[in-house]
């Protein structure tokens, strides 16, 4: 639920927007007694405060946020002060670069060894500025608007130089910074130690470089690898104690049989081809590269919809396509509309049905209506086990996510995701500054 507070005609209006899978319910009031009563119920410990232009978005969890419209103009009002004064001092504040202009100076043309390189920058360093302190420092919050303005970087001061670094080059980056903002429930000290150990290894550096090359958010794919293999390659290849006969290695590539994988390398501006053989899968670095190339394919197939891309890594594209089609028919939508709506995960109920009883799931379908999925349906009808896949795979992967913001490149567009709110923003390359355009 989003609660929007705005000053309208010298009085305040509060609007509640309740969102579900199918529609939005909106209720508004300008009754100050009701508004004050609701404000008193706001918790004091939000996860994050975003500065978006003239507005403040106070985010409490994945579903609930309060938006203070035109906070600069209304900072000295009793209502805004009462909200800001109540917030715990440790709440992190971020300022988003405007999505529709000067955004995400994510691609910077660099001359390196006489080759033009596109650098994929760390989302929290580029798209947001992490500011120490908080809005609610009692002494500052009760003064004029400079109390908050001092915590926010002005647009004119946003520079593009000196912040374009690949993750692999970022020697001073402290994982604790991202961990403190982690949205994943499983990001504890044990997980952090595992991540740091891996990233500080030669294989970890290689992983960061490859994720950078193929434009993949390294932290989401790192979460996927933790979910798949606990970052343990050696024990999950043939001969290893945890090898299950299907998934191979750190990315758990399923029964490699020589299939061809093509993916675009943004550092070389070329399409790379690799063959998913058992020999390649057993080699740790090649396994990582194949997994990332595979993931780029599904992320592009699902138009940057990270939820569908991740679930398809576990279920396979055929079944996910069938599930999306069933859900689209249920809600009177189209396949493309479901795919493009990142925040709608209503299709997950069919993920659970397919998991619980795959044979009954496909047998319940109108075979004529889903004739395009003949092979997928036949495959599940002959499924020899009681359940299929992991119906909690998506939540499991995201439980290991370190940080809040992630960015990937999808078909030449920048896709930024706030993993706290599930908001996704796509930016065309034409909206970047000229000096940061693709070639």
C-alpha positions in Angstrom: 0.0 0.0 0.0 1.3 3.5 -0.9 0.1 6.4 1.2 0.5 9.7 -0.6 0.4 12.9 1.3 0.1 16.2 -0.6 -0.7 19.8 0.1 -3.7 20.7 -2.0 -5.3 24.2 -1.9 -3.5 25.0 1.4 -4.8 21.8 3.0 -3.5 18.3 3.2 -4.9 15.3 1.3 -4.0 11.7 2.1 -4.5 9.1 -0.6 -4.2 5.4 0.0 -3.4 3.2 -3.0 -3.9 -0.5 -2.3 -2.3 -2.6 -5.0 -3.0 -6.3 -5.7 -2.3 -8.6 -8.6 -5.3 -7.4 -10.7 -6.2 -3.8 -9.8 -5.6 -0.8 -7.6 -8.0 0.5 -5.0 -7.8 4.2 -4.2 -9.2 6.0 -1.1 -8.6 9.7 -0.3 -9.4 12.0 2.6 -8.7 15.6 3.5 -10.0 15.2 7.1 -7.1 16.3 9.2 -8.2 14.2 12.2 -8.1 11.1 10.1 -4.8 12.0 8.6 -3.2 12.7 12.0 -4.5 9.5 13.4 -3.0 7.5 10.5 0.3 9.3 10.7 0.6 8.4 14.4 0.4 4.7 13.4 3.5 5.0 11.1 6.4 2.8 12.3 9.6 4.5 13.3 11.9 2.1 11.5 11.5 2.3 7.7 14.0 0.3 5.6 14.9 3.2 3.3 14.1 6.8 2.3 14.3 7.7 -1.4 14.6 11.3 -2.5 12.8 11.5 -5.9 12.9 15.0 -7.3 10.7 17.1 -4.9 9.2 14.0 -3.1 10.4 11.8 -0.3 9.4 8.1 -0.4 9.6 6.4 3.0 9.8 2.7 2.4 8.8 0.3 5.2 8.8 -3.0 3.4 8.1 -4.5 0.0 4.4 -3.6 0.1 4.1 -0.4 2.2 5.5 3.1 1.6 4.6 6.7 2.4 5.2 9.4 -0.2 5.5 13.0 1.0 4.9 15.2 -2.0 6.8 18.5 -2.4 8.7 18.0 0.8 10.7 21.2 0.3 7.6 23.4 0.3 6.0 21.6 3.3 9.0 20.8 5.4 8.1 23.3 8.1 4.5 22.1 8.5 3.5 20.3 11.6 2.4 17.3 9.7 5.6 16.7 7.8 7.7 17.4 10.9 5.7 14.9 12.9 6.4 12.2 10.3 10.1 12.9 9.9 10.8 13.5 13.6 9.4 10.0 14.3 11.8 8.1 12.0 14.6 6.2 13.6 18.0 8.0 13.0 19.7 5.1 11.4 17.4 4.9 8.3 19.6 5.1 5.1 18.7 7.8 2.6 19.3 7.5 -1.1 18.9 10.0 -3.9 17.9 8.5 -7.2 19.4 9.9 -10.4 16.4 11.0 -12.5 15.4 8.1 -14.7 14.3 10.2 -17.7 17.4 12.3 -18.0 21.1 12.2 -17.2 20.4 8.8 -15.8 22.7 6.1 -14.7 25.8 7.2 -16.3 26.1 3.5 -16.6 28.1 3.3 -19.8 31.3 5.3 -20.1 33.5 5.0 -23.1 37.0 4.3 -22.0 40.1 3.9 -24.1 42.0 0.9 -22.7 44.7 -0.9 -24.6 43.4 0.9 -27.8 40.1 -0.9 -27.4 36.8 0.8 -26.6 35.3 -0.7 -23.4 31.9 -0.2 -21.9 32.1 -0.2 -18.1 29.2 -1.7 -16.1 29.2 0.3 -12.9 28.0 -0.6 -9.5 24.4 0.3 -9.1 24.6 1.8 -5.6 27.5 4.0 -6.6 26.1 5.3 -9.8 22.3 5.4 -9.6 22.1 6.4 -5.9 24.2 8.3 -3.5 24.3 6.7 -0.1 24.2 9.5 2.5 25.3 9.1 6.1 22.9 10.1 8.9 19.2 10.5 8.4 16.3 12.8 8.0 15.3 12.5 11.6 18.2 13.9 13.5 15.9 15.7 15.9 17.8 19.0 16.0 18.1 19.2 12.2 14.7 18.0 11.3 12.9 20.7 13.2 14.8 23.5 11.4 14.3 24.8 7.9 14.6 22.9 4.6 18.4 23.0 4.7 18.2 20.3 7.4 17.2 17.8 4.7 18.9 19.6 1.8 22.3 19.2 3.4 21.8 15.4 3.2 21.0 15.4 -0.5 23.3 15.9 -3.5 22.2 18.7 -5.7 21.7 17.9 -9.4 24.4 20.3 -10.5 26.9 18.4 -8.3 26.3 15.1 -9.9 29.5 14.3 -11.7 30.2 11.4 -14.0 34.0 11.2 -13.5 35.7 9.1 -11.0 32.8 6.9 -10.2 33.0 4.6 -13.2 34.6 1.5 -11.9 33.8 -2.1 -12.5 33.2 -4.3 -9.5 36.4 -6.1 -10.2 38.4 -2.9 -10.1 36.7 -1.6 -6.9 39.3 -2.5 -4.4 37.9 -0.3 -1.7 34.4 -1.5 -1.9 33.2 -2.9 1.4 30.5 -5.6 1.2 29.3 -4.6 4.6 27.8 -1.5 3.1 25.6 -3.5 0.8 24.9 -6.1 3.5 23.5 -3.4 5.8 21.0 -2.6 3.1 20.4 -6.2 2.2 16.8 -7.1 1.3 17.5 -10.8 1.5 16.4 -12.6 4.7 19.3 -15.1 4.4 22.1 -12.5 4.2 23.7 -13.2 7.6 27.3 -13.1 8.6 27.8 -16.7 7.4 26.5 -15.8 3.9 28.6 -12.6 3.9 31.7 -14.6 4.8 31.0 -17.0 2.0 30.5 -14.1 -0.5 33.6 -12.3 0.5 35.7 -15.4 0.3 34.4 -16.2 -3.2 34.7 -12.6 -4.5 38.3 -12.2 -3.1 39.3 -15.4 -4.9 40.7 -15.4 -8.5 37.5 -17.2 -9.6 35.4 -14.5 -7.9 37.3 -11.8 -9.8 36.7 -13.7 -13.0 33.0 -13.9 -12.1 32.7 -10.1 -11.7 34.5 -9.5 -15.0 32.2 -11.9 -16.9 29.0 -10.5 -15.3 30.3 -7.0 -16.2 31.0 -8.1 -19.8 27.6 -9.6 -20.3 25.7 -6.8 -18.5 24.3 -8.9 -15.7 23.7 -7.7 -12.2 26.4 -9.6 -10.4 24.6 -9.7 -7.1 21.5 -11.4 -8.5 23.5 -14.0 -10.3 25.7 -14.5 -7.2 22.4 -15.1 -5.3 21.4 -17.7 -7.9 24.8 -19.5 -7.6 24.4 -19.6 -3.8 20.9 -21.1 -4.2 22.0 -23.6 -6.8 25.3 -24.9 -5.3 26.2 -22.9 -2.2 29.2 -21.6 -4.3 30.6 -25.1 -4.1 31.8 -26.2 -7.6 34.1 -29.2 -6.8 31.6 -31.2 -4.9 28.8 -30.7 -7.5 30.6 -32.1 -10.5 30.8 -35.8 -11.5 32.8 -37.5 -8.8 31.9 -34.9 -6.2 30.1 -35.9 -3.0 27.1 -33.7 -3.8 26.7 -34.4 -7.5 23.1 -35.4 -8.2 23.5 -36.7 -11.7 21.7 -33.7 -13.2 23.0 -30.3 -12.3 26.7 -29.7 -12.9 29.0 -27.3 -11.0 28.6 -23.9 -9.4 25.8 -22.9 -11.8 24.2 -26.3 -11.8 24.0 -26.6 -15.6 21.6 -29.4 -16.3 23.0 -32.5 -18.1 25.2 -30.7 -20.6 24.8 -32.2 -24.0 26.7 -29.8 -26.3 23.9 -27.3 -26.8 25.0 -23.9 -28.2 24.7 -20.7 -26.2 25.0 -17.3 -27.7 25.2 -14.1 -25.7 26.3 -10.5 -26.3 29.5 -9.2 -24.8 29.2 -5.5 -24.1 32.9 -5.1 -23.5 33.9 -6.4 -27.0 30.6 -5.5 -28.8 30.4 -9.0 -30.2 28.2 -12.0 -29.8 30.0 -14.9 -28.2 29.3 -18.6 -28.7 30.0 -21.4 -26.3 29.0 -25.1 -26.3 27.6 -26.5 -23.2 29.6 -29.8 -23.0 30.3 -31.8 -19.9 34.0 -30.9 -20.3 33.1 -27.2 -20.3 30.7 -27.6 -17.4 33.3 -29.3 -15.3 35.7 -26.3 -15.7 34.7 -23.9 -13.0 35.3 -20.6 -14.9 33.7 -21.9 -18.1 30.7 -23.1 -16.0 30.3 -19.6 -14.6 30.5 -18.0 -18.0 28.0 -20.4 -19.5 25.6 -19.8 -16.6 25.8 -16.0 -17.1 25.4 -16.3 -20.8 22.3 -18.6 -20.2 20.9 -16.0 -17.8 21.4 -13.2 -20.3 19.3 -15.2 -22.8 16.4 -15.7 -20.4 16.5 -12.1 -19.1 16.2 -10.8 -22.6 13.5 -13.3 -23.5 11.4 -12.0 -20.6 12.1 -8.3 -21.3 14.1 -7.7 -18.2 11.5 -9.4 -15.9 14.0 -10.8 -13.4 11.3 -12.8 -11.6 10.4 -14.8 -14.7 14.1 -15.1 -15.7 15.0 -16.6 -12.4 12.1 -19.0 -12.1 12.8 -20.2 -15.7 16.3 -21.0 -14.6 14.8 -23.6 -12.3 11.6 -24.6 -14.3 12.7 -24.2 -17.9 11.5 -21.7 -20.4 8.8 -24.1 -21.9 6.9 -24.5 -18.6 7.3 -20.8 -17.6 5.9 -19.8 -21.0 2.9 -22.1 -20.4 2.4 -20.7 -16.9 2.5 -17.1 -18.2 0.0 -17.9 -20.9 -2.4 -19.6 -18.5 -2.2 -16.6 -16.1 -2.6 -14.1 -19.0 -5.8 -16.0 -20.0 -7.1 -16.0 -16.5 -6.7 -12.2 -16.0 -7.8 -11.3 -19.6 -4.4 -10.1 -20.5 -1.7 -11.0 -23.1 1.5 -12.9 -22.7 3.6 -9.8 -23.4 1.6 -7.7 -20.9 2.2 -10.2 -18.1 5.9 -10.3 -19.0 6.2 -6.6 -19.0 4.5 -6.2 -15.6 7.5 -6.9 -13.4 5.5 -6.2 -10.2 2.8 -8.7 -11.0 3.8 -12.2 -9.7 0.3 -13.7 -9.7 1.6 -16.4 -12.0 3.4 -17.9 -9.0 0.3 -19.8 -8.0 0.7 -21.9 -11.1 4.3 -22.4 -10.3 3.1 -24.0 -7.0 0.4 -26.1 -8.8 3.0 -27.4 -11.3 5.3 -28.2 -8.4 2.7 -30.0 -6.2 1.4 -32.4 -8.9 2.9 -31.8 -12.4 0.8 -34.5 -14.1 -2.5 -33.3 -12.6 -1.6 -29.7 -13.5 -1.2 -30.3 -17.2 -4.0 -32.9 -17.4 -6.4 -30.2 -16.1 -5.7 -27.9 -19.0 -7.8 -27.6 -22.2 -5.3 -29.4 -24.5 -6.7 -27.6 -27.6 -6.3 -24.2 -26.0 -2.7 -24.9 -25.3 -1.7 -26.9 -28.3 1.4 -24.7 -28.8 2.8 -26.3 -25.7 2.4 -29.9 -26.8 6.0 -30.8 -26.0 5.9 -29.2 -22.6 2.6 -30.9 -21.7 3.8 -34.3 -22.9 7.0 -33.9 -20.9 5.1 -33.2 -17.7 2.6 -36.0 -18.3 5.5 -38.4 -18.3 7.3 -36.8 -15.3 8.4 -39.7 -13.1 8.6 -37.9 -9.8 5.9 -36.7 -7.4 6.8 -33.0 -7.5 8.5 -30.7 -10.0 11.2 -28.2 -9.4 11.3 -25.7 -6.5 8.2 -23.7 -6.1 10.0 -21.4 -3.7 13.0 -20.9 -6.0 12.4 -17.2 -6.7 12.1 -16.3 -3.0 15.1 -18.5 -2.2 17.4 -16.8 -4.7 16.3 -13.3 -3.5 16.8 -14.3 0.1 20.5 -14.2 -0.6 20.5 -10.8 -2.4 23.0 -8.3 -1.0 21.9 -4.7 -1.2 18.9 -3.0 -2.6 19.5 -1.9 -6.1 20.5 -4.0 -9.1 21.1 -3.2 -12.7 21.4 -5.2 -15.9 21.6 -4.5 -19.6 18.7 -6.0 -21.6 18.6 -5.6 -25.4 20.6 -2.3 -25.2 18.5 -0.9 -22.4 19.4 -0.3 -18.8 17.1 -2.1 -16.3 17.3 -1.0 -12.7 15.4 -2.9 -10.0 14.7 -1.9 -6.4 14.7 -5.3 -4.7 13.0 -3.8 -1.7 9.9 -2.5 -3.6 10.1 -4.7 -6.7 10.0 -1.5 -8.8 11.7 -1.8 -12.2 12.7 1.0 -14.5 14.0 0.7 -18.0 16.0 3.4 -19.7 16.6 3.7 -23.5 20.2 4.3 -24.5 18.9 7.5 -26.2 18.2 9.0 -22.8 21.8 8.8 -21.7 24.1 11.7 -22.1 25.7 11.8 -25.6 29.2 11.0 -24.2 27.9 7.8 -22.7 26.0 6.5 -25.7 26.5 3.1 -27.2 28.5 2.9 -30.4 
